[in-house]
Amino acid sequence: MDLPLQHHVKAWVSRALADAHHQRLDLARRLPPISVAQRLRRKARRLALSPSGYEQLLRHALAAAADHGERSCRALELRCLLRAPDPLAQLSLRMQVLAAGRDHNGELIAGAAAREERRSARRRAGDPDEVAARLVSAAGLNRALWDHPGLAAEPSVRASMLACAARLESRAVELSPPNAGRLLLAFTNLAHPKQEIRNGAQPARP
């Protein structure tokens, strides 16, 4: 049975795979197969340093789409993120991230947060409460992935992902002050499932 947090990550993985599939289909209408694969791989490489958890998933999904396969190595790497992380490997990663320091690229984090807000606005028709809910959901994904051993990312990228999570949460509070606290509490309880979710707050779907 999926743990609540892994179930949340699974929803985002499904979204990334679907988005990559649609991008491949769109390119295939205009380009020969070899050019489609090159475009997808090039975009995946550009996302390698992104502090957005979703874009980290998307880079693997794009590489998998370039290989035409749900069974490609990149797709299998995504599947690894659906399992609960090994506690000792997770602790080791956290120590590496702390050793990397907190010298984040502010522009990179701001850009990733802005892209997530634009995606959220498109999917939620610009409704502030709905956009805020999706931003909190995206921040929850970042917090689930930054120290996950299954994610191939450098310590500096992981540190930026954690900083980006805080940025997304702050923006959610700005957009919807009455609801943001309940949403953040819901995601705290995903990470600590023994606690009860109060006030009926439920994590938003991607």
Salt bridges, closest charged atoms under 4 A:
ASP2 OD2 - LYS10 NZ 3.89
ASP19 OD1 - ARG15 NH1 3.62
ASP19 OD2 - ARG123 NH2 2.89
ASP26 OD1 - ARG29 NH1 3.60
ASP26 OD2 - ARG30 NH2 3.15
GLU55 OE2 - ARG115 NE 2.69
GLU55 OE2 - ARG119 NH1 3.11
ASP67 OD1 - ARG41 NH2 2.87
GLU70 OE1 - ARG79 NH2 2.69
GLU77 OE1 - HIS60 ND1 3.05
GLU116 OE1 - ARG119 NH2 2.88
GLU116 OE2 - ARG134 NH1 2.55
GLU117 OE2 - ARG171 NH2 2.98
GLU130 OE1 - ARG124 NE 3.85
ASP147 OD2 - ARG94 NE 2.66
GLU169 OE2 - ARG143 NE 2.85
GLU174 OE1 - ARG171 NH1 2.87
